[in-house]
Structure formats: structure tokens, C-alpha cells
Amino acid sequence: MAQTSIILRVELNHGLVSFGDVAATISRAGGDITSIDVIRPGKESSVRDITVDVADTKESTIVDSLKAQAGIKIINVSDRTFLVHLGGKVEVTPKLPIKNRDDLSRVYTPGVARVCTAIAENPDKAYSLTIKRNTVAVISDGTAVLGLGDIGPHAAAPVMEGKAMLFKQLADVDAFPICLDTKDTEEIIRTIKAISPIFGGINLEDISSPRCFEIERRLAEELDMPVFHDDQHGTAVVVIAGLLNALKVTGKRIGNIRVVVNGIGAAGVSICKMLLNAGVTRLVPVDREGAIVRGGQYEYPMWQWLADQPQVEDRPGTLKELIADADVFIGVSRGNLLNGDDVKRMAADPIVFAMANPVPEIAPEEALPHTAVFATGRSDYPNQINNVLVFPGIFRGVLDCRARVINEPMKLAAARAIAAVISENELNEQYIIPSIFNEKVVQNVRKAVIETAILTGVSRRVPPDFR
């Protein structure tokens, strides 16, 4: 259950109620008081700010319970999550002050004309003389936001802002949120191409399937810069990283396992591709209508691509039928599709990645007694599959080496780099994925991405620490 933190400003009439009564009321309603600040003391009455941790569904219950008690007046209720969003979460600041005319003449007219001319004569100088060197566009049309779906570009903005914050804090990449008010594939492609000169890379986010495939493919072909749809590839990279470590825990080899992937949308297709590139030889992609089988005919090009792969099984069936004897289950679909009995029918020492949010494909309490390794997309259980582990380090790497693209070998190298953060001594069934705050993650991913970009010939620059 999702938790939030609220601040209640209350006025207490001491003749009718004590603070102990307030605390008891909040506790009964499901809240947990974490701090108390006296705003105005007094003998007859006082005003206090009470910070309360509470489940999202219980916030109104707490407020109503306090209102119903004599002697308590609620002055204001503030949600701390909303407070951090006031005015947005990111800003643009200059790197040096403009204090006098001399400063002005250097950063603006007339001195800037010399720099403009230099870039006009050699466009590559934009990488060294403008923000292009270290700036990524985080772009969405708001059609597939988190677990919220099509909520539009205005409502998608807080997610894009949050991603920009993570880029800066974790990898010192300057990122700018851009939300487009169109769902037209051609218009999105045209718009991104038109604004691309100022950016060093494009991070696509929360664009619905199947349009996201075409948008990313076209942009990658038509722009001379890295384009990365994080919902597809970020998720896939972390899944592979977690799987590599889970296989070490269970003693299984990637070439011998049978893998069922449920939910063949943007993330599911990318996961399947990476599984095949990583060496999986028995793959069972499953969507709502059942398995995508080898040799089948499908309307979606990505499904057809899977059906043409020799590693994909040719046996039709439903998820519950096909999960029998599977070594690995990877879910990027919807909640409550499986139960404990289904997991019992898997192969010995099963690995289950149930990543639907906020409700996993199988309840952790049902899965954990029967799995060797269990992971979710949630932060309140061990082994969170979180793509925040991926995009900061990947873009730090591609910006530093000025890569033209982010290719499949670079993604696989990133997955192995994330897995390698956890040492053999640390590795166990509850620790297969490092924390997003582990400083080694960005360092490892950057290094692996640059090395692979150089080896595959897509790097246009060799960073000084690689010479």
C-alpha cells in the first residue's frame, strides 16, 4: 500500500482536549506521528504542526476523525509530496554571474558572435561550446505514464521533472523535461528532430505502445545522436542485470533455462530481445491472448519479429499452462495473474520477477515460500527492478564519448556492469540488484558503455581516462 506524509496544523482547546487525545485519534485512524512542532503555545489553546505518515487511502479518515472530536480545529492540511512539487522541481541557473558590461560582452553581444561563427564553420564545436555537450531531452506525450496510463502532457510533467533531477544528481547530466501536446507519430518525430540541435541525447519516456517502437526507430535512424526509450530498454537492462545475478544464486546457466515473459508491450519486447542477445535458447513470450509462437502470423511487427526467432517455442497456450516447468518468470503486465500453486509447477529453484506496479503479477507473500529468487518493481520488497539504475550511467557514457547510437551490445554491457556491482560475497537471494544510490552503478555503467561504444565503432570521441 502506497504511503504518504501529511502535515496537519491543528488548534487545540485545552479545556476540551489534550494532545494525547489527538495522538490517540490519529493512531486509531491508521496514522503514525513522526514529528510535532509547536507553532503557538498557550494556556487555553495552542497551535501545532503534526507530521503523520499514512497510507494514501487513510488520509481522509484521519482528517475526518480529528474534525469529529470536540476541541480540535484543523487549520490546514499539507501533503509533503505536493509541497516538493510547488513551482516545479527543476530550474535553470547560469554557470557564472554577469556583474558588469565586460561580463555581458563576453557571454552575450558582441563577444558571442565569434563563438556563433566558429560553430557555423564547424558544427561539431557545438559539443564543446554549448550545453549540447552535457544535455539530454526527457520527452513524453503523456500517453503511458507510470501506472496511470494516458493522462496527457500536462499531468506527465512531474514525472519528467523527477527524471531530470535523477539525471543531475546521479550522473551530473543536465536534463530538460519536454511534454508534447500531440499523439500523432509523425508530428512527434518531426518536433523532436526540430528541437534536437541543442541536445546531446534524447530520452523518450512514457509513450504508449506500439507507437513508441516506430518513434524510437525513426529518430534513431534520422538523428545523429543517441535515442533511448527508457520504458523499453531501461527496464530490460535492469531485468537482465538481475537475472544474471539470480542465475549465479541458483547455479543455473543462461543457455539452459526456459523463460516465460508475460506482457509483450514496449518493455516486454525489449526484454525478450535482450534475453536472446544474452544467450537464452528457450523463450516463451505470452500476452493476453496467449503465447506468441514460433512460425505464427501477427499484426504487430514486434510480435512477428519474435515469432520468427528460432529460440521462441512453438507451443500455444495460456500463461498458467505454459508456466509449468519454466525456470524463470518475468512479468511486465498486470496484477494478480498467478498464485502459489502456479509457482509450485515451475522448475526447481524458480526465479520470479513480478514487476507489474503497484500490484505484482503474484502477491509476494504467495510467491516467496516457493521461489529461489523473487523480485518486483516495488521499493518495499527486496530486489527492486528499477530503471533508475540504467539511464543516468548510460547517458553519462554516451555523452562522454559522443556516441551516435545506443546499440544492443552497449545495453548488454550496461546490464553486466550493474550486475557486477554486487560482489560474490554480497550476492544472495535477497540482494541481486544494487541500490540506485550506490555510487559504483553509474561509474560501472559509464565505463562499460564507453568501452563498448568504442569497440563497436559508434563513438566519436575517446574520453581522456580511456586513452
PAZA-155581 format. One record per residue (C-alpha): x, y, z; residue in three letters. Coordinates in steps of 0.02 Angstrom, whole numbers, plus 50000, padded with zeros to 5 digits. Example, Ala and Ser with C-alpha at 12.3 -4.5 7.8 and 13.67 -1.06 7.14 Angstrom:
! residues 2
506154977550390ALA
506844994750357SER
! end
This chain:
! residues 467
500005000050000MET
500685017249950ALA
501225028350094GLN
501245047350102THR
501665060350232SER
500485074450281ILE
500685089450395ILE
499155093950499LEU
499085111250575ARG
497855109850719VAL
497225121550855GLU
496865113051021LEU
495635119451151ASN
496495113651311HIS
494865113951409GLY
494125100751296LEU
495565090251230VAL
497375085651265SER
498725081751142PHE
498635063651199GLY
496845063151133ASP
497445069750966VAL
498825056650955ALA
497625042651001ALA
496385048350869THR
497725048650734ILE
498365031450784SER
496625023750782ARG
496335030850608ALA
497915022450542GLY
499205036450554GLY
500945036550628ASP
501555053050703ILE
503365056450656THR
503605074350720SER
502725088250816ILE
503105106850805ASP
502305119550921VAL
501835134750816ILE
500935144850951ARG
500945139451133PRO
499635145051258GLY
498705140351418LYS
496965139951344GLU
497405134551168SER
498905130551060SER
499315127850877VAL
500415113450822ARG
501045105750660ASP
500915086850666ILE
501825076650533THR
500965059950502VAL
501475045150395ASP
499905037450324VAL
499285025950185ALA
498565035750039ASP
496845028350071THR
496845033450256LYS
497215052150238GLU
495385057450232SER
494975045650376THR
496225054350490ILE
495615071650444VAL
493775066850469ASP
494155058550637SER
495015074250703LEU
493625085550640LYS
492355074950732ALA
493205077350901GLN
492705092151009ALA
494105104451046GLY
495105101150887ILE
495105113650744LYS
496035109050585ILE
496825124650513ILE
497715116850365ASN
498215100150289VAL
499795099450183SER
500395084350085ASP
502295084250088ARG
502345076149916THR
501345090449843PHE
502415103149936LEU
504015097549849VAL
503155099949681HIS
502665118149710LEU
503335128249564GLY
504125112649488GLY
505645102749543LYS
506985108949423VAL
507665125849371GLU
508935133349251VAL
510385142949330THR
511875151549248PRO
513615144249273LYS
514395161349304LEU
513725178349360PRO
513535193549245ILE
514135207849355LYS
514685221349232ASN
514745226649050ARG
516325216749019ASP
515475200649079ASP
513965204848970LEU
515035207548816SER
515825190348836ARG
514255179848866VAL
513125189848750TYR
513375203348621THR
514615207048546PRO
515785193048603GLY
514555178848575VAL
514585182248387ALA
516345174948375ARG
515755158848456VAL
514225157848342CYS
515335160048190THR
516515146348249ALA
515055134148267ILE
514335139248098ALA
516015135048018GLU
516175118548115ASN
514525111948187PRO
515455099048293ASP
516045113448402LYS
514275114348472ALA
514795099548581TYR
516175109648663SER
515445127248658LEU
513595124648704THR
512555114748826ILE
512375101048694LYS
513925093248772ARG
513015087948929ASN
511145089848900THR
509775076948870VAL
507955079848824ALA
506715069648925VAL
505225068848807ILE
503465061848830SER
501735063748757ASP
500945058048921GLY
500075042748847THR
500835029048957ALA
501335036949122VAL
501885025349263LEU
500355015249313GLY
499205029649264LEU
499065027349077GLY
498555041248957ASP
498475056549070ILE
499095069348945GLY
500645080448931PRO
500235092549073HIS
499975078649201ALA
501535069549139ALA
502665084449178ALA
503025079949362PRO
503715063049308VAL
504845070849176MET
505455083749304GLU
505855069849427GLY
506845060849294LYS
507825076649258ALA
508255077849443MET
508915059949443LEU
509975063049289PHE
510825077649375LYS
511025070349549GLN
511615053049497LEU
512655056649341ALA
512865075649330ASP
511905075749165VAL
510865091349131ASP
509135085649075ALA
507615095649025PHE
505805089449032PRO
504805091548872ILE
502975086348860CYS
502195086448686LEU
500355090248660ASP
500105078048518THR
499875059348495LYS
500255059748309ASP
501775048948273THR
502395059548128GLU
502165075848222GLU
503115069048373ILE
504555063448262ILE
504565080048168ARG
504525090248329THR
505925080648414ILE
507015082148259LYS
506675100848253ALA
507225103848434ILE
508675091548432SER
510125103548392PRO
510275109548572ILE
510325091948647PHE
511655078448654GLY
510405064248676GLY
508545060248676ILE
507715050448817ASN
505955045248767LEU
504785041848912GLU
503015035648940ASP
502475034548757ILE
501175021148726SER
501445005248626SER
501535001648481PRO
501885019848428ARG
503435020248538CYS
504305007448428PHE
504085017548269GLU
504535034048353ILE
506145027248426GLU
506645017948267ARG
506385033048156ARG
507275045048272LEU
508755033348290ALA
508875032248100GLU
508605050648063GLU
509575058948205LEU
511455058048226ASP
511335056148416MET
510855042848544PRO
508985039748565VAL
508395028948710PHE
506615024048755HIS
506845020648940ASP
505215011048967ASP
505844998148842GLN
507704997248863HIS
507985003749039GLY
506814990649108THR
507594977049001ALA
509364981349054VAL
508934980149240VAL
507984963849213VAL
509494956049129ILE
510634962549266ALA
509524954849399GLY
509344938549302LEU
511234936549283LEU
511424937749471ASN
509904926849506ALA
510654913249397LEU
512254914049500LYS
511224911749658VAL
510314896549588THR
511804889149496GLY
510894888949329LYS
511634893349157ARG
510774905849043ILE
510904894248893GLY
509944880448983ASN
508474889749059ILE
506684891048998ARG
506004908749017VAL
504184914449013VAL
503914933148983VAL
502154939549012ASN
501604956048937GLY
502324958848764ILE
502194977748753GLY
503594990448748ALA
504574983448896ALA
504144965248859GLY
504794965848681VAL
506424973948734SER
506644961248875ILE
506394947048751CYS
507674954348632LYS
508954956248770MET
508624938748834LEU
509014931848662LEU
510574942548647ASN
511124936648820ALA
511024918448766GLY
509274912048812VAL
508824897348698THR
507044893348761ARG
505904908548764LEU
504014909148788VAL
503264926448756PRO
501464927548820VAL
500164941248803ASP
498324942348848ARG
497794931048705GLU
499104917948745GLY
500824913248685ALA
501684921048535ILE
502284905348448VAL
503704902048326ARG
503034901848148GLY
501444911448191GLY
500754926448097GLN
500444942648193TYR
499864960148155GLU
501134969048266TYR
502854969548184PRO
503744966648351MET
502684951248387TRP
503054944848212GLN
504914947548242TRP
504794936648397LEU
503814923248303ALA
505234922448176ASP
506584918748308GLN
507154900648322PRO
507324901748513GLN
505454905248534VAL
504414889848575GLU
503064884048454ASP
501854877648588ARG
500254888048607PRO
499384890348774GLY
498934902148915THR
500104908949047LEU
499504896649178LYS
499784882049058GLU
501484887448996LEU
502254892249162ILE
502414873849208ALA
504254868649206ASP
504854886549175ALA
506474891249262ASP
506104909849253VAL
504514920349251PHE
504644938749203ILE
503054948949215GLY
502784966349144VAL
500904965249131SER
499574966949267ARG
499254961349444GLY
498614945049518ASN
498824933649368LEU
499694919549462LEU
499614911049631ASN
500714899849738GLY
500124883949652ASP
500694890749484ASP
502434894049553VAL
502494876449627LYS
502314869549449ARG
503864878749390MET
505564870249380ALA
506634867849535ALA
507304883849613ASP
506194895449511PRO
506604913749480ILE
505104925449478VAL
505184943849427PHE
503414950449453ALA
503564968649402MET
501794974949375ALA
501524990649480ASN
500814993849604PRO
500094976049612VAL
501304962349553PRO
500774947649444GLU
500864937049602ILE
500744942949782ALA
502474942349863PRO
501764933050012GLU
501164919149897GLU
502734918249791ALA
504124919649919LEU
503904902350002PRO
504084893849833HIS
505434903949743THR
507324903649749ALA
507394922049697VAL
505954934349693PHE
505974952249628ALA
504674965849598THR
504594983749538GLY
504164989549714ARG
505294997649842SER
504514989149993ASP
505194971849950TYR
506974966049915PRO
507644965849737ASN
506764980849661GLN
506924981049470ILE
507114999749442ASN
507685007749279ASN
508435022249377VAL
509935010649387LEU
510155012149198VAL
509805028749113PHE
510975040149213PRO
512515029349181GLY
512075025449000ILE
511865043848955PHE
513405048849055ARG
514365036548948GLY
513635040948778VAL
513845059648809LEU
515655057448863ASP
516095047548706CYS
514835056548593ARG
514085040148534ALA
512985040748379ARG
511795027448445VAL
511455016148594ILE
511604998848518ASN
511174981548586GLU
512964977348637PRO
513024993448740MET
511394988848829LYS
512024971348869LEU
513664978548932ALA
512674990249045ALA
511694975449116ALA
513284965849154ARG
514044981449233ALA
512554983449350ILE
512624965149398ALA
514484966449433ALA
514214979949565VAL
513704966049685ILE
515204955649736SER
515174936749755GLU
515244938849945ASN
513754950649947GLU
512664941149824LEU
511164931749896ASN
509344928349855GLU
508794944849932GLN
510164955349855TYR
510344953249668ILE
510094971549620ILE
511134986049691PRO
510365001749763SER
510105016449646ILE
511145026649769PHE
512655015149754ASN
513985026349676GLU
514775011649585LYS
513235009449474VAL
513445025049367VAL
515345022749364GLN
515215004549307ASN
513875007849177VAL
514785023049106ARG
516405013249087LYS
515554998149006ALA
514535008948886VAL
516055019048829ILE
517135003448805GLU
515774995048703THR
515405010848601ALA
517245011748554ILE
517344993148512LEU
515764993748404THR
516315009448312GLY
514925021348366VAL
516005032748475SER
516565049448402ARG
517705053748547ARG
518855044248664VAL
518745051748840PRO
520415056048921PRO
520265042049050ASP
520155029248909PHE
521705034848813ARG
! end
